[in-house]
């Protein structure tokens, strides 16, 4: 009996120790997961890119006549950036910078590309890795929606640049009403802006579409979220709105009876259609329980061309195409519930190049990029873990116009337009109205020297752009012909 009793005590002791071991192991596992910042599951990434949206045309930047409640929720649920920039003042180069996380001049994308479906050099060089390609290393699925404008040749289209799906158009702009999409493919195009009339593409196939363009893109975005819900995904939603042509349905126009200016009214309707689409996307995330594990970025590709589309850049000087604040300083908000405190306002200068670096830094599987990035992971800065500023300097270059600009993290900025030199203190003069070049010439010299050091690393443009449209067509007689 004594032996049996000792044996039973031994068994009970071992069971207790085993239970304690399992309990401690489970507890340590939970702690380890917490220490990893919940990186067992890579977050989804959605970039919502407006086209030619004015800085002052969203509610979170103070817009009064165009309600944008859904876009505003992104800022309310996360962070509003007050000094956010893009890397160029027009569409194509700005997008090339965003999608690669690198200054586009590093690889010669210094011009707006022409629509040239037979030219493999007219667009994003194959030497460059897109965010979609990088995220594929962490088993992401990716979809590009809307405006591409990074090359029309088959080698440069989204499915060859890391994306699993594509719904949209290849050119720099597009008609909004489906009855105007009369060209069956790119080979029926006869001139640069004819491409606005091509039928939309789904992957590699031209399709028939019946909805207003902005609504169609929003519908497809919601559908692709449904399609990819079981795995980490990257969505690049590049709305054409509110880029010209100014076209809106009666449904959206009727929401603005108090705006009498016809151009502004149509513009407002186009922005509101986009905002409705953003709401549709955010609702889909919420319905599927994906909101907490999805990073959403919202920004414009450049400043608004105020006289062209009736946009409003507020107090910012100039607009699209120029290196003053109105051309490069854009509305920008970001949310990641649970990771970014709601209602955050971040004032240090950031740039669209940071989106790439931020996205890949959050994946469960570490990603080694093909090329060195110019952007940085913004999360430590937003959350206050890193008390320094993300960038010492930001740079802009317009090669053909011989213009350039630099701003530092101390709110000093220079703008050089050929031989006209300007220096501004953005902290006290965001409108860039007071040129300080005569009073503080040393600041200008230091910033100009920093620019020249940066510029020495950049390439001249590797393809002709919109300014050389006629010249390009004369030397490329088969520009639009379908080659055998």
N, C-alpha and C positions, 0 to 999 in steps of 0.2 A: 504493500500500500504506500509505503514511504517513497519507493522508487516511482510509482505511478503519479503520486502527488507532485513530486519534483518535476516529472515530465510535463504534467499539465501546467504547472507554474511557468515552466520554460516556454511552452507553446503560447501561453497568454502574453508573456513578456515580448516574445518575437512578433506577435500580432500587433501589439501596441507600438513597438518600434517601427514596424512596417508602415502602419497608418500614419505615424508621425513623419516618417520619411516622405511618403507620398504627399502629405499635406504641405510639408516644407518645399518639396519640389514644385508643386503646383503654384505655391505662393511666390517662389523665386521666378517661375516662368512668367507670372503676371507682372512682377516687377521688371523683368527683362523686357517684356513687351512695352511697358510704360517708358522705360529708359530709351527704347528705340523710337519713341515718338509715334507709336502705332504704325510703324513702317512695314508691318507684315502685309499690309494691303496698300498698293500704290494708289494714290489719288487720281481720279479722272481730271483731265485738264480741258477747259473750254476757253478759247479765245474768241471774243465777239468784237469784230473790227468794223467800225463805221467808216464811211467813205466821204471825206470832205465835210465833216461835222464841225460846226463852229464851237469854240471853247465855251461860249456862254449859252449854248443851246441845249443844255441838260439841267434839270432841276437842281442837282447837287452842286452846280456852279452858279446857281442863282437865276436861271431862266424863268421868266414870268409868263410868257405867252404860249409856250409849248409844254404841256405836262408830259413828264417822262417818269411816271411812278415806278415802273419796273426796272429801268436802268438805275434809278435813284436807290432802289433797294439793295443793289450790289454795293454801293458806297455805304449805305446805312448798316448793312450786315457785316461789312468788313472795313476796308480802308479807302479813303479818298486821298489821292495824291495831288498836292497843290502845285508842284513843280515837276510835272511829268512831260517828257519830250519824246519825239520820234527822231529817227536818225536822218531824215530827209524831209523836204517840204512838199514833195509830190509823191504820187501813188507808188509807182514801181520800185524805185530804190528804197523807199520806206519799208515796203513789204519784204524786200530782199533782206534788209537788216533784221527785221523782226523774226523771220522764219529761220534765219541762220544764227542769230545771236551775235552777229559780227557786223562791224561797220562795213557797209556794202562796197565802199571804195577799196577795201582790202582785196576784193576780187573783181574790180573793174565794173561794178554795176552802178555807174555814176550817171546814168541817163534813164529816162522812161523808155522801155523797150517798144519797138514797133511790132505791129501784128504781121508776122512773117512765118507762116506755118512750115515753110521748107528750109528754114535756117536754124540749124542746131546750136549756133553761137548767139542767137538773139534771145537772151534770157539768163536764167540762173545757171552759172557754170557747174558742170558735173563734179568739179573739185569740191563743191560745197555740200555740206550735210545739212539737211533740213531737220527741224524739230521732230517731225514725224519719223524720219529715219533713225534719229537718236533714240526716241522712245520705243521703237521696235526692239531695241536691245533689251528692254525690260518687259517685253511681251505685250505691248500696247497695240490696240487696233486704232486706226486713225482715219478720219474722214475730212475732206476739204469741201466746203460749201460756198458757192457764190463766185466772187471775182478772184481769178488766179493772177493774171498779169505778170507772170514770172517766166513766160515763154510759151509759144504756141506749137512749137515743134514737138513731135511725138515723144522725143527723148526727154523733154522738159516738163511734161504734163504731170499732174499730181500722182497718178499711179506709178510713175517711174521715179518719183521723188519721195517715196516712203509711205504714201497714203494707200489705204486699202480700198477706199471708195471716194468718188467725186461726183458732185452734182452742182453744175454751174456753168460758167463760161470762161473762156481763155483770155479775152481781150480786156482793155483798160476801162471799159464801160459797157453799158447795155441798155436797150429799151426795156421798159417795165411792163408794157402790155403785150400779152402773148400774140395778139393778132398782128403785131409788128415784127414777129420773128419769122421772116419770110425766106431766109436763106437756109437751105437744108444742111450745109456744112461750110467749112472754112474755104473750100475751093470755089464757092460761088461768090466770094468776096472779090471786089474789083478795086477797092480803095480802103485806106486805113480805117475809116470810121464805119464802113459797111459792116464790120464785124459786130457792131452793136445790134445787128438784125439777124444774127445766126440763131438757130434753134439751140436750146440748152443741151448740155451733155450729161448723161448719167454714165459714169465711168468712161468708156470709149464710144458709146453709142448716142447718136442724136435722138432726141425724144420729142413727143408732142406734149405740151404743157398748157393748161388752161387757166392757171391762177396768176394773179398779179405777182410780179417777180419777188417782192419782199415777202409776201405771204407764202409763196412756194418754198422759199429758202427756210422760213420758220417752220413750216410743216415738215420739211425733210429733216431739219435739225432734231425735232422732237421724235421723229421716226427712227433716226439713227441712234439716239439715246436708248430707245427701246431695244433696238437690235443689239447694241453693245453692252447692255446692262449687266451681264454676267462676268465681265472682264474689264480691266482698266482700259480706258479709251482716251484719245485726244481728238477734240473737235476744233477745227479752224473754220469759223463761220465768218466769212468776209462779205458782209452786206454791201450791195451797190449803193444803197441809200445813205445819205441824200445827194449823191453825185448826180449831175445832170445826165440826161434830160430831165427836167422837172415834170414828173408825171405822177398823178395820184388818183385813186378811185374816188367816186362820190362818197363812199362810206367814210373815208378818212377826211376828205375835204369838208364834209358837213359837220365835223366836230369843231370847226374853227370859224363860226359865223362872225366873230368879232374882229378877225383879221381882214382888213380891207385891201391891203396890198396883195395883188394876185400872186406875185412871185413868192412872197413870204408865206402866204397861205398854203400854197402847194408844197413848199419846203416843209412847213410845219406838219402837213399831212403825211409826208414821207417819213419824217422823223417819228411821228406817232405810230405809223405802221411798223417801223422797226422796234419801237418800244413794246408794242403789243406782242411782237415775235419774241422779244426777250422774256416777257411774261410767260409766254407759252413754254419756253424752254425751262425756265425756273420752276414752273408748275410740274412739268414732267419729271424733273429731278426730285422734287418733293414727293410726288406720287409714288415713285419707284424707290424711295428711301435712299437716294444717292446724294442728297444735298451736303451732308456732313463730310462726304469723302470726295468732293469735287471742288477744284480750284477754278474759279471763274474770273477771267480778265475782261474788262471792257475799256476800249479806247478808240480814238479816231486815227486814221493813217496819216493825217496832216491837218493843218488848220483849215478853217473854212475860207473859200473864195467868195468873200462877202458880196461883191458886185455881180458875180456869176450866178450863184444859187440862193442869194438872200440870207446866207448864214450870218451869224453874229459872233465875233471873237471878243466882244466886250471891250475891256480897256487895253487889250493886247494890240500892238501895232502891226498893221498890214495883215497878210493872210497867206493862203496857199501859194507856194512857189517862192516865197521870200524867207530869208533867214532871221528876220525879226521875230519876236515872240509869237505873233499871230500866225506864222507859218509852221512853227515846229513845237509850240507849247500846246498840249492837247488835253481834253478831258480824259481822265484815266481813273478807274476804280477797280477793286479786286476784292473778292470774298473767298474765305475758306472757313466755314463755321467751326468753332471749337479750336481753331489754330490761330486765327487772326481775330482779336477782340473787335466786336461790333462798334461802329462809330469812331474808328480810329482815323485821325488826320495825320498824314505824313508829309512833312514840308521840305525835306532835303531833296535835291534834284535826283531824279531817276530817268531812265530811258527805256524805250520799247525793247532794246537789246536784252534787258534784264529778264524778260519773260522766259526765254529759252533756258537760261541758267537756273531760274527759280523752279521751273517745271522739272528739270532732270535731277535737281538736288533732293526732290521729295520721293523719288521712286524707291521701292523696296530693294530692287536690284541696282547696285551702283552702275552708273553709265560713264564710260570713257568716250569722250567726243573725238571726232576725227580731227577737228581743228581747234585751236585755242579760241576761247570766247572773249568778247569784249564786255558782255553783260555779267552781272553778279546775282547770286541768290538773295532776293529781297527779304525773305522771311525773318532772318535774325535781326535785320534793321527795323522792320515793322514792329516786331514784338519787343524790341528794346534789349535783346541779348547782346547785340553789337551796338555800342554807343557812338561809333564813328559814322562817317557819311559814306554812302556806297561808291561815290565817284569824286575824285579830285577835280577832274575836268571832263567836259563833254564837247564834242567836235562836230562841225558840219562843213560840207564843201559842195559848192556848185561849180563843177569844173569848167563848163563851157562859158558861164557868165563871169568867171574869175571872182567869185564871191566866196567868202568863208566866214565862220563864226566860231567862237569858243566861249564857254562860260565855266567859271570855277565854282567850288563849293562855298565860296564866300560872297556870292551874288554879283560878282563882277563879270561883265560880258563884253566882248568886242565883236563888231560886225564890220567886215571889210567888203566893199562893193567896188571892185577894180581899184581905183586910187583914192576912193573916199573912205576914210577910216573913222570909226566911231567907238566910243567906250561908254558903257552904261553901268550904273549901280542898280540892279534889279530890285534890291531890297527896298529902296526908296523911290524907284522910278520904273515900275513894271511896264509902263507905256513907252519906255525908251524915247523920251522926249528931250532929255538933257544930256548932250554930248560932253563928256568929261575929258576928252582927249587933250585939251590945253592945260587943264588944271592938274591932272595926274598922269603925265605921259609915261612914267615908269611902269604903271600898271599895264598900259597898253603894250609896251615893249616886252614885258614878261609873258603876257598871254600870247602875243604874236610869236615869240620864240618857242613857246610850248606847242603852238599850232604847227609851226614849220617842222619841228621834230616829229610830230605825229604824221604830217603830210608826207614826209620822206618815206614812210612805210606803205603808202597807198599807191594804187595803180591808176594809170589813165584809163578812161572808159574803153571797154573792149568791144563795144558795138555802137552803131549809130542809133540815135534816138529820134523822138518826135520832131525835133528841130531839123533833122536831116531826112525827113520822109521822102521828099521829091528826089533828092540825090540818091537815096537808097534804091528807090524804084527804078531809076535810070540804069543803075549798075546791077540790078537783080530783076531781069525781065521775066523770069519765071516765078516771081514772088508768090503769086496766088495759084499757080497752075498745079494740078495734081500730077506729080511725077511718077513714072512707071517704076 
